[in-house]
Amino acid sequence: MRFPLEEASVKQRIGGPIDDDEDHALDVWAGTIPLTLTPGTPLADPLVPPRRSEVPQHASEYRRPSTQR
């Protein structure tokens, strides 16, 4: 899915949902969805001459550092 963003707002905190005690008895799902960023395939700048546009090894083999402990 894609859509343009003209404005964005973020609410960030650490931990699970914070619900009122009476909400825990409701027959609805509550939880979190962990999201991660995954690097894609490097794209060369089309304005750079081809002789210099080969993707360097450090870019083609880039991996995000693991955040799992």
N, CA and C of each residue as an Amber inpcrd file, in Angstrom:
protein
   207
   0.8420000  -1.1460000   0.0000000   0.0000000   0.0000000   0.0000000
   0.9040000   1.2300000   0.0000000   0.5350000   2.2160000  -0.7890000
   1.2800000   3.4770000  -0.8130000   0.2960000   4.6380000  -0.7560000
   0.7090000   5.6700000  -0.0620000  -0.0770000   6.8930000  -0.0670000
   0.8610000   8.0380000   0.2990000   0.6190000   9.2170000  -0.2400000
   1.5030000  10.3480000   0.0480000   1.2850000  10.8650000   1.4790000
   2.3550000  11.3150000   2.0890000   2.2650000  11.9090000   3.4200000
   2.5030000  13.4070000   3.3040000   1.5640000  14.1720000   3.7610000
   1.7490000  15.6180000   3.8100000   2.0390000  16.0510000   5.2380000
   1.5600000  15.2830000   6.1940000   1.8410000  15.5120000   7.6060000
   1.9110000  14.1580000   8.2930000   2.6350000  14.0930000   9.3830000
   2.7070000  12.8600000  10.1480000   2.8030000  13.1940000  11.6330000
   2.3130000  12.2940000  12.4430000   2.3830000  12.4500000  13.8820000
   2.7520000  11.0900000  14.4600000   3.5940000  11.0930000  15.4700000
   4.0320000   9.8390000  16.0700000   3.8390000   9.9140000  17.5730000
   3.3420000   8.8240000  18.1140000   3.2640000   8.6770000  19.5590000
   4.1500000   7.4930000  19.8870000   5.2120000   7.7260000  20.6120000
   6.1800000   6.6670000  20.8720000   6.3350000   6.4440000  22.3680000
   6.3890000   5.1790000  22.7200000   6.6840000   4.8060000  24.1000000
   7.1680000   3.3720000  24.1010000   7.6730000   2.9150000  25.2210000
   8.1500000   1.5440000  25.3480000   7.1630000   0.7770000  26.2150000
   6.8720000  -0.4630000  25.8070000   5.9870000  -1.2980000  26.6010000
   4.7270000  -1.6560000  25.8520000   3.9380000  -2.5170000  26.4520000
   2.7000000  -2.9800000  25.8410000   1.5750000  -1.9730000  25.9880000
   0.3740000  -2.4010000  25.6060000  -0.7950000  -1.5260000  25.6930000
  -1.0720000  -1.0940000  27.1370000  -1.6210000   0.0740000  27.2690000
  -2.0440000   0.5600000  28.5870000  -3.5520000   0.7170000  28.5150000
  -4.2540000  -0.2610000  29.0420000  -5.7200000  -0.2550000  29.0160000
  -6.2560000  -0.0990000  30.4280000  -7.4800000   0.3970000  30.5000000
  -8.1660000   0.4390000  31.7900000  -8.4990000  -0.9930000  32.2020000
  -8.5740000  -1.2500000  33.4960000  -8.8420000  -2.6070000  33.9900000
 -10.1090000  -3.2050000  33.3860000 -11.1740000  -2.4120000  33.2630000
 -12.4250000  -2.9580000  32.7180000 -12.2970000  -3.3280000  31.2360000
 -11.3470000  -2.7320000  30.5270000 -11.1320000  -3.0640000  29.1140000
 -10.5270000  -4.4510000  28.9330000  -9.8370000  -4.9640000  29.9330000
  -9.2150000  -6.2900000  29.8310000 -10.2650000  -7.4000000  29.6850000
 -11.4790000  -7.1560000  30.1390000 -12.5420000  -8.1610000  30.0530000
 -13.2400000  -8.1510000  28.6910000 -12.9850000  -7.1570000  27.8580000
 -13.6390000  -7.0690000  26.5540000 -13.1420000  -8.1590000  25.6140000
 -14.0050000  -8.6130000  24.7200000 -13.6610000  -9.6680000  23.7720000
 -13.0750000  -9.0560000  22.4960000 -11.9890000  -8.3280000  22.6680000
 -11.2940000  -7.7150000  21.5310000  -9.7990000  -7.9450000  21.7030000
  -9.0850000  -7.9200000  20.5870000  -7.6360000  -8.0980000  20.6320000
  -6.9710000  -6.8100000  21.0750000  -5.9470000  -6.9440000  21.8680000
  -5.1050000  -5.8100000  22.2460000  -3.6750000  -6.2980000  22.1970000
  -2.7830000  -5.4820000  21.7480000  -1.3840000  -5.8760000  21.6770000
  -0.5730000  -4.8720000  20.9040000   0.5860000  -5.2910000  20.4970000
   1.4770000  -4.4430000  19.7200000   1.9030000  -5.1900000  18.4590000
   2.2710000  -4.4620000  17.4610000   2.8050000  -5.0490000  16.2360000
   4.2250000  -4.5050000  16.0790000   5.2470000  -5.3360000  16.3100000
   6.6250000  -4.8720000  16.1540000   6.9120000  -4.5750000  14.6710000
   7.5170000  -3.4490000  14.4050000   7.8860000  -3.0770000  13.0460000
   9.3940000  -2.9430000  12.9420000   9.9430000  -3.3320000  11.8120000
  11.3770000  -3.2090000  11.5890000  11.6290000  -2.5660000  10.2350000
  12.8010000  -2.0310000  10.0700000  13.2340000  -1.4880000   8.7850000
  14.1760000  -2.4860000   8.1420000  13.9790000  -2.7550000   6.8790000
  14.8250000  -3.6900000   6.1530000  15.4180000  -2.9630000   4.9540000
  16.7500000  -2.9740000   4.8140000  17.3430000  -2.2830000   3.6660000
  17.0070000  -2.9970000   2.3680000  16.7720000  -2.2270000   1.3330000
  16.4950000  -2.7820000   0.0150000  17.7510000  -2.8080000  -0.8390000
  17.5740000  -3.1060000  -2.1030000  18.6790000  -3.1370000  -3.0550000
  19.1650000  -1.7280000  -3.3220000  20.4770000  -1.4810000  -3.2540000
  21.0000000  -0.1440000  -3.5390000  20.6490000   0.2910000  -4.9670000
  20.3090000   1.5560000  -5.1190000  19.9840000   2.1240000  -6.4210000
  21.0060000   3.1950000  -6.7590000  21.6420000   3.0470000  -7.9070000
  22.6470000   4.0260000  -8.3260000  21.9660000   5.3240000  -8.7430000
  22.6320000   6.4390000  -8.5000000  22.1490000   7.7400000  -8.9320000
  22.2310000   7.7970000 -10.4560000  21.1170000   8.0080000 -11.1340000
  21.1380000   8.0180000 -12.5980000  21.9280000   9.1850000 -13.1870000
  22.2490000  10.1860000 -12.3860000  23.0060000  11.3390000 -12.8730000
  24.5150000  11.1330000 -12.8040000  24.9580000  10.0540000 -12.1400000
  26.3890000   9.7570000 -12.0340000  26.7980000   8.9410000 -13.2580000
  27.9120000   9.3190000 -13.9010000  28.3540000   8.5670000 -15.0840000
  28.5400000   7.0800000 -14.7590000  28.2230000   6.1840000 -15.7050000
  28.3030000   4.7280000 -15.4610000  29.6480000   4.2530000 -14.9440000
  30.7510000   4.8760000 -15.3170000  32.0570000   4.4110000 -14.8580000
  32.2150000   4.5170000 -13.3460000  31.3910000   5.3350000 -12.6990000
  31.4730000   5.4860000 -11.2490000  30.2170000   4.9930000 -10.5480000
  29.3130000   4.3570000 -11.2670000  28.0420000   4.0030000 -10.6430000
  27.9790000   2.5620000 -10.1430000  29.0890000   1.8090000 -10.2310000
  29.0730000   0.4510000  -9.7040000  28.8480000   0.5050000  -8.1970000
  27.9570000  -0.3390000  -7.7120000  27.6320000  -0.3450000  -6.2820000
  28.8160000  -0.8880000  -5.4980000  29.3440000  -0.1130000  -4.5470000
  30.4810000  -0.6060000  -3.7520000  30.0460000  -1.7340000  -2.8190000
  31.0050000  -2.5560000  -2.4600000  30.7330000  -3.7200000  -1.6140000
  30.0710000  -3.3200000  -0.2960000  30.5330000  -2.2270000   0.3110000
  29.9680000  -1.8410000   1.6090000  28.4840000  -1.4710000   1.4870000
  28.0500000  -1.0380000   0.3010000  26.6330000  -0.7190000   0.1010000
  25.8300000  -1.9700000  -0.2640000  26.3810000  -2.8120000  -1.1210000
  25.6440000  -4.0030000  -1.5570000  25.5150000  -5.0490000  -0.4620000
  26.4360000  -5.0490000   0.5010000  26.3910000  -6.0360000   1.5810000
  25.8960000  -5.4410000   2.9020000  25.3490000  -4.2260000   2.8430000
  24.8900000  -3.5580000   4.0640000  23.7880000  -4.3520000   4.7480000
  23.8930000  -4.5000000   6.0410000  22.8680000  -5.1170000   6.8820000
  22.7100000  -4.2510000   8.1080000  21.4730000  -4.1020000   8.5610000
  21.2400000  -3.3380000   9.7860000  21.7880000  -4.1360000  10.9640000
  22.3730000  -3.4440000  11.9380000  22.8310000  -4.1520000  13.1310000
  21.6550000  -4.8170000  13.8430000  21.8820000  -5.9830000  14.3910000
  20.8210000  -6.7030000  15.1030000  20.4740000  -5.9690000  16.3870000
  19.1790000  -5.8550000  16.6510000  18.7400000  -5.2210000  17.9000000
  18.2420000  -6.2630000  18.8930000  18.2860000  -7.5290000  18.4680000
  17.8380000  -8.6010000  19.3600000  18.9390000  -8.8980000  20.3680000
  18.5340000  -9.1890000  21.5690000  19.5190000  -9.4850000  22.6220000
  19.3900000 -10.9140000  23.0350000
